[in-house]
Structures are given as C-alpha cells and as structure tokens.
Amino acid sequence: MNTQQPEQWPDELDALIAAPQHHKLLLENEFVRVLDAVIPPGGITAVHTHRFVASHIVISWSDFIRYDVAGNVLLDSRGIDKSILPHSALWSGPLGPHALKNVGSNDLHIISVDIKK
C-alpha cells in the first residue's frame, strides 16, 4: 500500500509521461486537465499515477485489473456488481502508482477531467 500523498509521487510517474501510449492530453489550464485514455484488449499500461481527483466519462468499457507496483491486484473490475455503460460518469480520487491491464474484449476508453484546483 502506498502511503505517499499525491504531491509526493514522482513527476516521471505521471500518466502522460510514464504511459503516453495510453494517455493523451486534450486540454490543460490552471483549473483542469483533460485526458483521453485508451487501453486496447490485452493491453497493459506502464506503472503510472493520476495525481488529481477526476470525473470520468466512459466512451467504451472493458473489464480490467489494476495492479500496484509489486503486481498485487488492487481492483478487478469483474467484481463490480453493476454495469458500466457508455456515457456513464464516474468519480475517482487520486490513483497512486499502478498498472492497468485490459482483460476484456473491448477498448477501455475513458475521458478524464482532472480537477487541479
């Protein structure tokens, strides 16, 4: 378990730096940062962080497993007992160092609006 605060996470683990093949910047200003995240079926991200609280819009959903830096499972979405449909909105706190593997058959495609202030 990572006990560091988001401001203590190394900058090089930021999603745009550590996992640029899966995260694209759509907009950034002093208030928000908007990321377009796409992980294809079977794809796995490099270990990265998401430093800000965020609102997420689901473009397409696929089951995934989130791992910590030691490879321990943090979340297996197959255990979520509700359907996540396209255009659903989700909320997330900051996410410490993790990797994510798409174990489903669709692209996992999420637009994240990071709240900077």
Chimera marker file (.cmm) of the C-alpha trace (Angstrom):
<marker_set name="trace">
<marker id="1" x="0.000" y="0.000" z="0.000" r="1" g="1" b="0" radius="0.5"/>
<marker id="2" x="1.327" y="3.428" z="-0.960" r="1" g="1" b="0" radius="0.5"/>
<marker id="3" x="1.177" y="5.892" z="1.927" r="1" g="1" b="0" radius="0.5"/>
<marker id="4" x="2.643" y="8.825" z="-0.010" r="1" g="1" b="0" radius="0.5"/>
<marker id="5" x="0.454" y="11.816" z="-0.768" r="1" g="1" b="0" radius="0.5"/>
<marker id="6" x="-0.163" y="12.692" z="-4.438" r="1" g="1" b="0" radius="0.5"/>
<marker id="7" x="2.203" y="15.669" z="-4.318" r="1" g="1" b="0" radius="0.5"/>
<marker id="8" x="4.977" y="13.249" z="-3.249" r="1" g="1" b="0" radius="0.5"/>
<marker id="9" x="4.570" y="10.961" z="-6.263" r="1" g="1" b="0" radius="0.5"/>
<marker id="10" x="7.468" y="11.330" z="-8.715" r="1" g="1" b="0" radius="0.5"/>
<marker id="11" x="6.648" y="13.509" z="-11.731" r="1" g="1" b="0" radius="0.5"/>
<marker id="12" x="8.026" y="10.816" z="-14.048" r="1" g="1" b="0" radius="0.5"/>
<marker id="13" x="5.140" y="8.526" z="-12.972" r="1" g="1" b="0" radius="0.5"/>
<marker id="14" x="2.514" y="10.989" z="-14.248" r="1" g="1" b="0" radius="0.5"/>
<marker id="15" x="0.254" y="9.182" z="-16.750" r="1" g="1" b="0" radius="0.5"/>
<marker id="16" x="1.281" y="11.446" z="-19.632" r="1" g="1" b="0" radius="0.5"/>
<marker id="17" x="4.987" y="10.803" z="-19.018" r="1" g="1" b="0" radius="0.5"/>
<marker id="18" x="5.029" y="7.168" z="-17.860" r="1" g="1" b="0" radius="0.5"/>
<marker id="19" x="2.274" y="5.781" z="-20.109" r="1" g="1" b="0" radius="0.5"/>
<marker id="20" x="1.967" y="8.140" z="-23.106" r="1" g="1" b="0" radius="0.5"/>
<marker id="21" x="0.881" y="5.372" z="-25.480" r="1" g="1" b="0" radius="0.5"/>
<marker id="22" x="-2.337" y="5.070" z="-23.449" r="1" g="1" b="0" radius="0.5"/>
<marker id="23" x="-2.912" y="8.674" z="-22.289" r="1" g="1" b="0" radius="0.5"/>
<marker id="24" x="-3.287" y="11.758" z="-24.488" r="1" g="1" b="0" radius="0.5"/>
<marker id="25" x="-3.706" y="15.347" z="-23.327" r="1" g="1" b="0" radius="0.5"/>
<marker id="26" x="-6.823" y="17.010" z="-24.740" r="1" g="1" b="0" radius="0.5"/>
<marker id="27" x="-6.848" y="20.224" z="-22.687" r="1" g="1" b="0" radius="0.5"/>
<marker id="28" x="-4.998" y="21.755" z="-19.770" r="1" g="1" b="0" radius="0.5"/>
<marker id="29" x="-5.325" y="25.039" z="-17.963" r="1" g="1" b="0" radius="0.5"/>
<marker id="30" x="-4.906" y="26.213" z="-14.378" r="1" g="1" b="0" radius="0.5"/>
<marker id="31" x="-8.155" y="24.505" z="-13.296" r="1" g="1" b="0" radius="0.5"/>
<marker id="32" x="-8.416" y="21.192" z="-15.156" r="1" g="1" b="0" radius="0.5"/>
<marker id="33" x="-6.503" y="18.665" z="-17.203" r="1" g="1" b="0" radius="0.5"/>
<marker id="34" x="-8.474" y="16.523" z="-19.652" r="1" g="1" b="0" radius="0.5"/>
<marker id="35" x="-7.007" y="13.148" z="-20.609" r="1" g="1" b="0" radius="0.5"/>
<marker id="36" x="-8.110" y="10.672" z="-23.246" r="1" g="1" b="0" radius="0.5"/>
<marker id="37" x="-7.165" y="7.172" z="-22.036" r="1" g="1" b="0" radius="0.5"/>
<marker id="38" x="-7.445" y="4.140" z="-24.320" r="1" g="1" b="0" radius="0.5"/>
<marker id="39" x="-6.248" y="0.638" z="-23.413" r="1" g="1" b="0" radius="0.5"/>
<marker id="40" x="-6.938" y="-1.975" z="-26.101" r="1" g="1" b="0" radius="0.5"/>
<marker id="41" x="-7.939" y="-5.572" z="-25.272" r="1" g="1" b="0" radius="0.5"/>
<marker id="42" x="-4.918" y="-7.349" z="-23.792" r="1" g="1" b="0" radius="0.5"/>
<marker id="43" x="-3.082" y="-4.048" z="-23.370" r="1" g="1" b="0" radius="0.5"/>
<marker id="44" x="-1.266" y="-3.190" z="-20.176" r="1" g="1" b="0" radius="0.5"/>
<marker id="45" x="-0.049" y="0.234" z="-19.136" r="1" g="1" b="0" radius="0.5"/>
<marker id="46" x="3.283" y="1.073" z="-17.619" r="1" g="1" b="0" radius="0.5"/>
<marker id="47" x="3.180" y="1.925" z="-13.912" r="1" g="1" b="0" radius="0.5"/>
<marker id="48" x="1.830" y="5.461" z="-13.598" r="1" g="1" b="0" radius="0.5"/>
<marker id="49" x="-0.152" y="7.811" z="-11.362" r="1" g="1" b="0" radius="0.5"/>
<marker id="50" x="-3.146" y="10.126" z="-11.541" r="1" g="1" b="0" radius="0.5"/>
<marker id="51" x="-2.444" y="12.920" z="-9.084" r="1" g="1" b="0" radius="0.5"/>
<marker id="52" x="-5.821" y="14.703" z="-9.111" r="1" g="1" b="0" radius="0.5"/>
<marker id="53" x="-9.409" y="13.845" z="-8.253" r="1" g="1" b="0" radius="0.5"/>
<marker id="54" x="-11.264" y="13.340" z="-11.505" r="1" g="1" b="0" radius="0.5"/>
<marker id="55" x="-14.580" y="12.932" z="-13.207" r="1" g="1" b="0" radius="0.5"/>
<marker id="56" x="-14.534" y="10.203" z="-15.865" r="1" g="1" b="0" radius="0.5"/>
<marker id="57" x="-16.785" y="9.774" z="-18.877" r="1" g="1" b="0" radius="0.5"/>
<marker id="58" x="-16.892" y="6.229" z="-20.225" r="1" g="1" b="0" radius="0.5"/>
<marker id="59" x="-16.640" y="6.111" z="-24.015" r="1" g="1" b="0" radius="0.5"/>
<marker id="60" x="-16.337" y="2.309" z="-24.088" r="1" g="1" b="0" radius="0.5"/>
<marker id="61" x="-15.980" y="-0.152" z="-21.225" r="1" g="1" b="0" radius="0.5"/>
<marker id="62" x="-13.941" y="-3.291" z="-20.847" r="1" g="1" b="0" radius="0.5"/>
<marker id="63" x="-13.035" y="-5.332" z="-17.808" r="1" g="1" b="0" radius="0.5"/>
<marker id="64" x="-9.632" y="-4.557" z="-16.324" r="1" g="1" b="0" radius="0.5"/>
<marker id="65" x="-7.312" y="-5.398" z="-13.475" r="1" g="1" b="0" radius="0.5"/>
<marker id="66" x="-5.409" y="-2.640" z="-11.659" r="1" g="1" b="0" radius="0.5"/>
<marker id="67" x="-2.105" y="-3.695" z="-10.073" r="1" g="1" b="0" radius="0.5"/>
<marker id="68" x="0.187" y="-1.964" z="-7.605" r="1" g="1" b="0" radius="0.5"/>
<marker id="69" x="3.923" y="-1.649" z="-8.293" r="1" g="1" b="0" radius="0.5"/>
<marker id="70" x="4.554" y="-5.085" z="-6.735" r="1" g="1" b="0" radius="0.5"/>
<marker id="71" x="1.986" y="-6.759" z="-9.013" r="1" g="1" b="0" radius="0.5"/>
<marker id="72" x="-0.674" y="-7.172" z="-6.339" r="1" g="1" b="0" radius="0.5"/>
<marker id="73" x="-4.265" y="-6.792" z="-7.524" r="1" g="1" b="0" radius="0.5"/>
<marker id="74" x="-5.807" y="-3.521" z="-6.351" r="1" g="1" b="0" radius="0.5"/>
<marker id="75" x="-9.059" y="-3.845" z="-8.311" r="1" g="1" b="0" radius="0.5"/>
<marker id="76" x="-10.577" y="-6.415" z="-10.642" r="1" g="1" b="0" radius="0.5"/>
<marker id="77" x="-13.498" y="-4.758" z="-12.412" r="1" g="1" b="0" radius="0.5"/>
<marker id="78" x="-15.134" y="-8.145" z="-12.981" r="1" g="1" b="0" radius="0.5"/>
<marker id="79" x="-16.089" y="-7.936" z="-9.297" r="1" g="1" b="0" radius="0.5"/>
<marker id="80" x="-18.121" y="-4.750" z="-9.791" r="1" g="1" b="0" radius="0.5"/>
<marker id="81" x="-21.765" y="-5.690" z="-9.415" r="1" g="1" b="0" radius="0.5"/>
<marker id="82" x="-23.195" y="-3.075" z="-11.760" r="1" g="1" b="0" radius="0.5"/>
<marker id="83" x="-22.985" y="-2.461" z="-15.481" r="1" g="1" b="0" radius="0.5"/>
<marker id="84" x="-20.833" y="0.401" z="-16.667" r="1" g="1" b="0" radius="0.5"/>
<marker id="85" x="-22.386" y="1.683" z="-19.875" r="1" g="1" b="0" radius="0.5"/>
<marker id="86" x="-21.005" y="4.107" z="-22.465" r="1" g="1" b="0" radius="0.5"/>
<marker id="87" x="-21.602" y="7.723" z="-21.460" r="1" g="1" b="0" radius="0.5"/>
<marker id="88" x="-21.656" y="6.799" z="-17.773" r="1" g="1" b="0" radius="0.5"/>
<marker id="89" x="-19.978" y="9.275" z="-15.451" r="1" g="1" b="0" radius="0.5"/>
<marker id="90" x="-17.686" y="8.075" z="-12.664" r="1" g="1" b="0" radius="0.5"/>
<marker id="91" x="-15.720" y="9.809" z="-9.905" r="1" g="1" b="0" radius="0.5"/>
<marker id="92" x="-12.256" y="8.917" z="-8.659" r="1" g="1" b="0" radius="0.5"/>
<marker id="93" x="-9.826" y="10.146" z="-6.090" r="1" g="1" b="0" radius="0.5"/>
<marker id="94" x="-6.126" y="10.328" z="-6.917" r="1" g="1" b="0" radius="0.5"/>
<marker id="95" x="-4.646" y="6.998" z="-8.034" r="1" g="1" b="0" radius="0.5"/>
<marker id="96" x="-1.198" y="6.111" z="-6.738" r="1" g="1" b="0" radius="0.5"/>
<marker id="97" x="1.373" y="4.125" z="-8.695" r="1" g="1" b="0" radius="0.5"/>
<marker id="98" x="-0.407" y="1.374" z="-10.606" r="1" g="1" b="0" radius="0.5"/>
<marker id="99" x="-0.547" y="-0.523" z="-13.883" r="1" g="1" b="0" radius="0.5"/>
<marker id="100" x="-3.777" y="-1.474" z="-15.603" r="1" g="1" b="0" radius="0.5"/>
<marker id="101" x="-4.427" y="-4.484" z="-17.843" r="1" g="1" b="0" radius="0.5"/>
<marker id="102" x="-7.469" y="-4.667" z="-20.115" r="1" g="1" b="0" radius="0.5"/>
<marker id="103" x="-8.742" y="-8.246" z="-19.655" r="1" g="1" b="0" radius="0.5"/>
<marker id="104" x="-11.934" y="-7.698" z="-21.656" r="1" g="1" b="0" radius="0.5"/>
<marker id="105" x="-12.747" y="-7.812" z="-25.342" r="1" g="1" b="0" radius="0.5"/>
<marker id="106" x="-13.331" y="-4.065" z="-25.979" r="1" g="1" b="0" radius="0.5"/>
<marker id="107" x="-11.205" y="-0.951" z="-25.803" r="1" g="1" b="0" radius="0.5"/>
<marker id="108" x="-11.304" y="0.606" z="-22.349" r="1" g="1" b="0" radius="0.5"/>
<marker id="109" x="-11.779" y="4.230" z="-23.396" r="1" g="1" b="0" radius="0.5"/>
<marker id="110" x="-12.210" y="6.925" z="-20.758" r="1" g="1" b="0" radius="0.5"/>
<marker id="111" x="-12.142" y="10.719" z="-20.880" r="1" g="1" b="0" radius="0.5"/>
<marker id="112" x="-10.882" y="12.002" z="-17.529" r="1" g="1" b="0" radius="0.5"/>
<marker id="113" x="-11.336" y="15.544" z="-16.293" r="1" g="1" b="0" radius="0.5"/>
<marker id="114" x="-8.712" y="16.049" z="-13.605" r="1" g="1" b="0" radius="0.5"/>
<marker id="115" x="-9.658" y="18.775" z="-11.118" r="1" g="1" b="0" radius="0.5"/>
<marker id="116" x="-6.484" y="20.728" z="-10.386" r="1" g="1" b="0" radius="0.5"/>
<marker id="117" x="-7.961" y="23.370" z="-8.047" r="1" g="1" b="0" radius="0.5"/>
<link id1="1" id2="2" r="1" g="1" b="0" radius="0.2"/>
<link id1="2" id2="3" r="1" g="1" b="0" radius="0.2"/>
<link id1="3" id2="4" r="1" g="1" b="0" radius="0.2"/>
<link id1="4" id2="5" r="1" g="1" b="0" radius="0.2"/>
<link id1="5" id2="6" r="1" g="1" b="0" radius="0.2"/>
<link id1="6" id2="7" r="1" g="1" b="0" radius="0.2"/>
<link id1="7" id2="8" r="1" g="1" b="0" radius="0.2"/>
<link id1="8" id2="9" r="1" g="1" b="0" radius="0.2"/>
<link id1="9" id2="10" r="1" g="1" b="0" radius="0.2"/>
<link id1="10" id2="11" r="1" g="1" b="0" radius="0.2"/>
<link id1="11" id2="12" r="1" g="1" b="0" radius="0.2"/>
<link id1="12" id2="13" r="1" g="1" b="0" radius="0.2"/>
<link id1="13" id2="14" r="1" g="1" b="0" radius="0.2"/>
<link id1="14" id2="15" r="1" g="1" b="0" radius="0.2"/>
<link id1="15" id2="16" r="1" g="1" b="0" radius="0.2"/>
<link id1="16" id2="17" r="1" g="1" b="0" radius="0.2"/>
<link id1="17" id2="18" r="1" g="1" b="0" radius="0.2"/>
<link id1="18" id2="19" r="1" g="1" b="0" radius="0.2"/>
<link id1="19" id2="20" r="1" g="1" b="0" radius="0.2"/>
<link id1="20" id2="21" r="1" g="1" b="0" radius="0.2"/>
<link id1="21" id2="22" r="1" g="1" b="0" radius="0.2"/>
<link id1="22" id2="23" r="1" g="1" b="0" radius="0.2"/>
<link id1="23" id2="24" r="1" g="1" b="0" radius="0.2"/>
<link id1="24" id2="25" r="1" g="1" b="0" radius="0.2"/>
<link id1="25" id2="26" r="1" g="1" b="0" radius="0.2"/>
<link id1="26" id2="27" r="1" g="1" b="0" radius="0.2"/>
<link id1="27" id2="28" r="1" g="1" b="0" radius="0.2"/>
<link id1="28" id2="29" r="1" g="1" b="0" radius="0.2"/>
<link id1="29" id2="30" r="1" g="1" b="0" radius="0.2"/>
<link id1="30" id2="31" r="1" g="1" b="0" radius="0.2"/>
<link id1="31" id2="32" r="1" g="1" b="0" radius="0.2"/>
<link id1="32" id2="33" r="1" g="1" b="0" radius="0.2"/>
<link id1="33" id2="34" r="1" g="1" b="0" radius="0.2"/>
<link id1="34" id2="35" r="1" g="1" b="0" radius="0.2"/>
<link id1="35" id2="36" r="1" g="1" b="0" radius="0.2"/>
<link id1="36" id2="37" r="1" g="1" b="0" radius="0.2"/>
<link id1="37" id2="38" r="1" g="1" b="0" radius="0.2"/>
<link id1="38" id2="39" r="1" g="1" b="0" radius="0.2"/>
<link id1="39" id2="40" r="1" g="1" b="0" radius="0.2"/>
<link id1="40" id2="41" r="1" g="1" b="0" radius="0.2"/>
<link id1="41" id2="42" r="1" g="1" b="0" radius="0.2"/>
<link id1="42" id2="43" r="1" g="1" b="0" radius="0.2"/>
<link id1="43" id2="44" r="1" g="1" b="0" radius="0.2"/>
<link id1="44" id2="45" r="1" g="1" b="0" radius="0.2"/>
<link id1="45" id2="46" r="1" g="1" b="0" radius="0.2"/>
<link id1="46" id2="47" r="1" g="1" b="0" radius="0.2"/>
<link id1="47" id2="48" r="1" g="1" b="0" radius="0.2"/>
<link id1="48" id2="49" r="1" g="1" b="0" radius="0.2"/>
<link id1="49" id2="50" r="1" g="1" b="0" radius="0.2"/>
<link id1="50" id2="51" r="1" g="1" b="0" radius="0.2"/>
<link id1="51" id2="52" r="1" g="1" b="0" radius="0.2"/>
<link id1="52" id2="53" r="1" g="1" b="0" radius="0.2"/>
<link id1="53" id2="54" r="1" g="1" b="0" radius="0.2"/>
<link id1="54" id2="55" r="1" g="1" b="0" radius="0.2"/>
<link id1="55" id2="56" r="1" g="1" b="0" radius="0.2"/>
<link id1="56" id2="57" r="1" g="1" b="0" radius="0.2"/>
<link id1="57" id2="58" r="1" g="1" b="0" radius="0.2"/>
<link id1="58" id2="59" r="1" g="1" b="0" radius="0.2"/>
<link id1="59" id2="60" r="1" g="1" b="0" radius="0.2"/>
<link id1="60" id2="61" r="1" g="1" b="0" radius="0.2"/>
<link id1="61" id2="62" r="1" g="1" b="0" radius="0.2"/>
<link id1="62" id2="63" r="1" g="1" b="0" radius="0.2"/>
<link id1="63" id2="64" r="1" g="1" b="0" radius="0.2"/>
<link id1="64" id2="65" r="1" g="1" b="0" radius="0.2"/>
<link id1="65" id2="66" r="1" g="1" b="0" radius="0.2"/>
<link id1="66" id2="67" r="1" g="1" b="0" radius="0.2"/>
<link id1="67" id2="68" r="1" g="1" b="0" radius="0.2"/>
<link id1="68" id2="69" r="1" g="1" b="0" radius="0.2"/>
<link id1="69" id2="70" r="1" g="1" b="0" radius="0.2"/>
<link id1="70" id2="71" r="1" g="1" b="0" radius="0.2"/>
<link id1="71" id2="72" r="1" g="1" b="0" radius="0.2"/>
<link id1="72" id2="73" r="1" g="1" b="0" radius="0.2"/>
<link id1="73" id2="74" r="1" g="1" b="0" radius="0.2"/>
<link id1="74" id2="75" r="1" g="1" b="0" radius="0.2"/>
<link id1="75" id2="76" r="1" g="1" b="0" radius="0.2"/>
<link id1="76" id2="77" r="1" g="1" b="0" radius="0.2"/>
<link id1="77" id2="78" r="1" g="1" b="0" radius="0.2"/>
<link id1="78" id2="79" r="1" g="1" b="0" radius="0.2"/>
<link id1="79" id2="80" r="1" g="1" b="0" radius="0.2"/>
<link id1="80" id2="81" r="1" g="1" b="0" radius="0.2"/>
<link id1="81" id2="82" r="1" g="1" b="0" radius="0.2"/>
<link id1="82" id2="83" r="1" g="1" b="0" radius="0.2"/>
<link id1="83" id2="84" r="1" g="1" b="0" radius="0.2"/>
<link id1="84" id2="85" r="1" g="1" b="0" radius="0.2"/>
<link id1="85" id2="86" r="1" g="1" b="0" radius="0.2"/>
<link id1="86" id2="87" r="1" g="1" b="0" radius="0.2"/>
<link id1="87" id2="88" r="1" g="1" b="0" radius="0.2"/>
<link id1="88" id2="89" r="1" g="1" b="0" radius="0.2"/>
<link id1="89" id2="90" r="1" g="1" b="0" radius="0.2"/>
<link id1="90" id2="91" r="1" g="1" b="0" radius="0.2"/>
<link id1="91" id2="92" r="1" g="1" b="0" radius="0.2"/>
<link id1="92" id2="93" r="1" g="1" b="0" radius="0.2"/>
<link id1="93" id2="94" r="1" g="1" b="0" radius="0.2"/>
<link id1="94" id2="95" r="1" g="1" b="0" radius="0.2"/>
<link id1="95" id2="96" r="1" g="1" b="0" radius="0.2"/>
<link id1="96" id2="97" r="1" g="1" b="0" radius="0.2"/>
<link id1="97" id2="98" r="1" g="1" b="0" radius="0.2"/>
<link id1="98" id2="99" r="1" g="1" b="0" radius="0.2"/>
<link id1="99" id2="100" r="1" g="1" b="0" radius="0.2"/>
<link id1="100" id2="101" r="1" g="1" b="0" radius="0.2"/>
<link id1="101" id2="102" r="1" g="1" b="0" radius="0.2"/>
<link id1="102" id2="103" r="1" g="1" b="0" radius="0.2"/>
<link id1="103" id2="104" r="1" g="1" b="0" radius="0.2"/>
<link id1="104" id2="105" r="1" g="1" b="0" radius="0.2"/>
<link id1="105" id2="106" r="1" g="1" b="0" radius="0.2"/>
<link id1="106" id2="107" r="1" g="1" b="0" radius="0.2"/>
<link id1="107" id2="108" r="1" g="1" b="0" radius="0.2"/>
<link id1="108" id2="109" r="1" g="1" b="0" radius="0.2"/>
<link id1="109" id2="110" r="1" g="1" b="0" radius="0.2"/>
<link id1="110" id2="111" r="1" g="1" b="0" radius="0.2"/>
<link id1="111" id2="112" r="1" g="1" b="0" radius="0.2"/>
<link id1="112" id2="113" r="1" g="1" b="0" radius="0.2"/>
<link id1="113" id2="114" r="1" g="1" b="0" radius="0.2"/>
<link id1="114" id2="115" r="1" g="1" b="0" radius="0.2"/>
<link id1="115" id2="116" r="1" g="1" b="0" radius="0.2"/>
<link id1="116" id2="117" r="1" g="1" b="0" radius="0.2"/>
</marker_set>
